[in-house]
Amino acid sequence: MRNEKLLLGYISFLNNDFEAAEKNFREALQEDPTNFTALQNLIITMLREKKIEETEALLQMNQERFKKRTRVLKKIYPLIFLLKLKQGKIDDALEYFEKAFFDDIYISCLLYTSDAADELDGVDLGGRRI
């Protein structure tokens, strides 16, 4: 079964057996190095285990690995955000929070207000028609 290790990792995680969860997520990743779900869950598990330095190294490696794949990279930013929070680096955490979420929110807002402007309707700063 292709996702057996991933499923076993979920079950272990839910049972607070983080050591077994980490082992299963690592094995799932070895079976399929492109399995981003396994990578995400491995990182979250390692954070729960307080393996901060190891988690940081894994994130840096994968940030470099996916630097040209913007969609995948944006999925790594929330994980870096969590890591920075665990490290107590609030300013760095906020930077990655913005990278992960702000651009999408900002673009959605611009598209909404832009549609109203295209229709020559007046809009206030919240994008509401006036």
N, C-alpha and C positions, 0 to 999 in steps of 0.2 A: 504494500500500500504506500503510495507516494507521500502522503502527509502523515504517516503513522507517528513519526518522531515529533512532528509539530503538535499533533493531538496529545501525545504523551507529555509533551512539555506544558501544554495548557493545563492538563489534569494535575500535573505535579505542582504547577504554580498555584492553582486554585486550592490545593491542599497544603500550601505554605512549605512545600518541599522544594526550596529554591535550588538546592544543589542538583537534584534530579532534573528540575526544569532546565537549568543551564546546560546540563549534559545533553538532554534531548534536543534543545534548540541548536546547540553546536553541531550535533549529528545531522539534524535536518539541513543545516547550512552546508555541511560537508557533502551531503548527498546532492544538494542543489545550491551552488554558490550565488545564484541569482534570486533566491527566495528571500525577498526583502522582509516579508512577514516574520520569518525566522530570525532575521537580524534584529528587527525592532524588538521582538520579544526577548531575545537574548540580552540586549542592552538594558531593557527594563528590569529583567531578572537580576542582572549584575548590579544595577543600581539598588535594588532591594537588598542585595547581599552586601552592600556598601563596598563594592570593589571599584572604588572611584578611579584610581590611576589606570587600572586595566580597562575600564569602560572608556575613559578619556582616550586612551591609545587606540582602541577599536573604532571609536567615533572619528578620530582624526584620520585614520587609515581609510575609512569609508567615505569621509568627506572629500578626501583627495581622489579616491577611486571614482566618485560620481560627480566630480566638479563640472563636467561638461554635460551632465544630464540634469537639467534644471528641475524637472518634475520630481525626480528621485531625491535630489539634494534638498528640496523644500520639505521632504518627508523626514530628513535627518535633523533639520533645525529644531523641531519640537523636542527631540531626544537630547540635543545639545543644551537646549533650554532647561530641561530637567536636571541634567548634569551640573550646569552652572548654579542652579538653585541649591543642589545638594552640597556644592562646594562653598556656598555662601557668597558667590560672586553675582550680586544682584544686578549691577549695571550690565555685565556680560549676558546674564540671563535675559534681561529686557531686550538687548540687541537681537538675540536669537528668536525671542518671541515675536518681535517686529518682522524679522526676516521670514518667519514661518507664517504669520497671519496678516500682518498689516497691508502688504501689497495687494492681496486678494480683496480685502475689505475696501481699500482705497479705490481700486480699479472698478469694483462693483458700484461704488458711490459715483464715480465719475461717469460711468456708463449710464446710470439712471438719470443724472442731471443733464448729461449730454443729449439724451433722447428728448427730454422736455425742451431743451434749447433748440434742437433741430426742428421741432414742431412750432417754433417761434412762440412758445408759451413762456410766461414769466415763472421763475422758480425762486424760492428762497434758499438759504444756505443748506437746509435739510433736504432739498430736492423736491419740496412740495410745490405744487402749482399755485400761483397767486393771481 
